[in-house]
Amino acid sequence: MPGIVESSSTTIKGKTIPVSNFDTIDLAQLESGQSTAVEKLLAAAGNPGWFYLDLQNSSVGKAVLADVPRTYQVADEYFMQPKESKEKDVRKDQQPSQDRGYKTSACDETFEMSRDEMASGAIKWPGPMQNDTDMLKRFSNGCHEACQTITARLSDALQLEHKQRLEQHHRDGQPSDSGLKLIYEPTLAKLSDVGDNLHTDSGSMTFLFYDKWGLSAYAPSQGFAFPAPVDGCALINIGDSLQRLSGDKLLSPKHRVSQPVDGAEKRYYLSYFLRPEHATKEAWSHA
């Protein structure tokens, strides 16, 4: 069965908003290999490609949750700097496909911290983050560990062996573009002014925290709806790379960042992007 039930709705500022009712899966149960949780994971990852990950019963998850409030504060302190301060963090030494450092577009600003550079000590920390480097590393590592648990359980459920297992394309110590990204994407005064940014994620898995409505997620059984922010949980979606590695047994879902109603305000997303090893991407380029 697909990992979704019929959509529901809520009312925001007098407007009825469709709400995504994605399955919730307990990280602690995945860590222990609980069969029902693993079956539920495979169903959700296969269709619609979305699920909430309950972190509250796992020691890894609890540590991640404990760092969420301060990570939001770090994001606010960073993005509220003057423009010229943030522009010093633009990375001109990276490939066009990479998102490290500071980037800005018409709709958002981002700052991404490479997992590899955090591990090697090569990362250049901006001033507002200097006092929180240990916390940001811990937060990133916890998100990564949870992602690795998910890939291992999906490999089990898909009965993958040896080099076909998903975690074999995301090995610790092997170069990749995995990283923690802070995103500032404020809502606009008018919903009608929000541009269309429909996309799928090119990486393997996205591990997302958000505390304001804004993600518009597609599911085949219900179309577009807004997943509610849920305390104690991260929202997970499968990316293009994991769909490819699974032989299309997993689904990378379409989504966009939008807003349900009019009204300008600050809005931050905390996202960890698990991406495949460079060696895997290199092999694909020669396929």
N, C-alpha and C positions, 0 to 999 in steps of 0.2 A: 504494500500500500504506500502511496505517496505520503511524505512526512508533513502533511498540512491538513487542517480541517477547514470548513467553510469560513469565509471572512466574516468579521463583525464590523461594528462601526462605533464611533464616538462623536461627541459634539465639541467643537472648539470655536469659541466666539460666535456661537449660533449656527455654525456650518457643520453639516454631517460629513465625517471623514471616514473612509474605509480603512479598517485596521487589519493587518496581517496577523493571523493566528498560527505562527510557526511553532513546531514542537520544541519542547525544552528537554535537554539531555544533561544528565548529571555527570560532571567531569570525574568525580570520585568513582562512580560506577564504571566509567570507561577505563580508568586507571586499573581497576581490579578485574577488568575483562568480563563484567557481568553481561550475560548473553542477551537479555532483553534490551539493555541499553545499546549494545553493539548492533543489534537488528534495527533498532529505532534510528541509530546514527546512519546506517546504510540507506534506510528508506528516505530520510530527510536529505542526505547528501545527493541522492539520486534524483529526487524530485520533491521539493522545488529547488534544492541547492542551498537552502537557508535553514538555520536552526539557532535557538538560544542555547548557550552553554552555561549551565548553573555551576558557579564556582564555589558555592558556600560550604560544601562538604568535603572539599579537597584542601590539603595543606598548601599545595601550589596555588590553587585558586584563591584561598583566603589571603595569601601574601600579595597576590596581584590586586585583589579588591582593596586591601589596606592602602595601596599606593595610588589608587585612582584619584582621590580628592586632591592630593598634592600635585599629581600630574596635570590635572585641569588648571591648577593655579600656576604651574610653570608655563603652560601654554598661554595663559592670559598675560603673564608678565613678559613673555617673549614677544607676542604679537602686538602688544600695546606699545612697544618701543617705536621711536621715530623710524620712518621709512629708510633713511640713510643708514641707520644702525643695522637693520636687517639685511640690507643689500650687501653689507660686508660678508655675509654668510652665503652668498651665491657661489656655487661650486662650478668653476669653469674647467675643472680637470676631470670631468666625468663624461660618459657616453650619453647620447641623446635619450636613450631608453632608461637611464638612471634618474632617480629623484632625490639624491642626497643633498643635504644642506637646504638653503632657503630657495623657494620658488614662489612666484606669484602669477596669477592669471586674472581674467576679467571677473571671476566669481569667487576666488579663494586665495589664501596664502597657506603655504605648507613649510614645515621643517622636518626633514627626515634624517634619522640617525642610523647609519649602517651597523648591523650586528657585527660584521667582520671588523669594522674599524673600532667599535667599542671594545671588542675582545683583544685587539692588538694594541690598543692605546693610541692609534693614529687619528682618532676623531678630534676635531677642533671644536671644543664646547663654547657656545656663545656666552657672553657675560651673565645673562639672567639665569643660566643653567649651572653655573660654576659650583654652586653650593648643593646641587641636587644630582650630581653625576652618579653617585652610588645608587641612589634611588631609581634613576632612569635606567641604569643597567639592570638592576634587579627586576624592575617592571618588565622590561624588554625580554629578559631571560625567562621570566615566568610565563609570559604570553607564548614564547617560543616553545617552552616545554609542553604547554597545553596543546599547541598545534601538533607537536610530535606525537603526543598520545593519540590524537585524533587520526593522524596518518597511519599509525601502527594498527589501530583498531579497524580502520577502513581496509587496510591490507588483509587483515585476518578475515573480515567479512567477505571480501572479494576473492579470498583464497589465493592470494598472490604469494609467490615464493621467490626467495633468493633476490636476484637483481631486479625482478619485477615489482618487488615491494615498494610502496610509495616512499617510505622513509629512506630508502637507498638513494633517492634523488635529492635528499635534504639532510645529508650527513653533517654532523658537527665537525668543524675543522676544514671543511671543503668550501672554497670561495662561492659566494652567492650574493644576491642583492637583497636578501631578507633585511628588514629593518622596521624600526618604530617611527611612525610619522604622526606629528601633531598637525592638525588641520584647523584653520580658522575660516569658516564660511558663514558669515553673518546673514541673517534673513533680511529681506528687503521690505520696504514700506508697502509695495504692491506685489502680490503674487504674480500678477500678469507680467511683471518685469523680469521674472526668473527665466534665464535662458535654458534651453534644453541641453543636458549633458549626459544623455543616455549612453550607457557603456556596460561592458563586463570587465572584471578585473583580470589582468593578464597573468598575474602570479598564480600561486597554488591555493592559498587560503587567506582570507581576511578576517581578522580578529578585532572587533569594533566595540568601543564604548561611546555612548552618546547620552546626553540627558535632556535633549530637546527634540521634538518632532521635526523630521526633515528628510529622512531617507524614504524614497519611494521605490518599493521593491516589487519586482514582477514575479509572479508564480503562474505556471500554466493553467492551474485550475481556477484562478480568480482574477487574473489581470494584475493591475498595479494597485497597491495599497501601502499604508504606512505602518511599519513595525513599531510598536510602542517601546519607549525606553523601559527596561525592566531592571529593578534593583537586584544586585547580586549575580547578574548575568552579563555575558558578552554576546553580541550577535555575530554569528559565523556565517560566511558564505564561501562556497567553492569558487576557485578561479579557473581560468582557461587552461593553465598548465596541469592542474590536477584532473580536469576533465580529459585532457589528452592522455595523461599517464594512465588513466583508468580505462582507456579504450572507449570513452564516451559513456561509461556506466555511471559517472557522476556528472552533475549539471552545474555549469557556471551561469548563474542567473543574471539577467539584465536588471539594471537599477539606475536611478538618478538621484542627485541631491536636489531637493526642492523645498517646499514648505507648504503646510496645509492651508494657511490663511494669510491675510495681509498682516504686516507688522514687522518693523525693523528691530533687531536685537542681536547681541553677541551670540555666537554659537560655535562650539568646539567639538571636534571629533578626535578621539584617541585611537589610533589604528596600528595594529601590527600586521605587516605583510610578510607571510611566508612565501618565499620564491625559490624556484629550483636552483640546484647547483649550476655554476657556469658550464661545467662539463656536459650536463644534460642539454642545456640550451645550445652548446656548440655542436653536439651530436645531431640535434634537430636541424640546425642550419645546413648540415651536410646530407640530410636524409633525402 
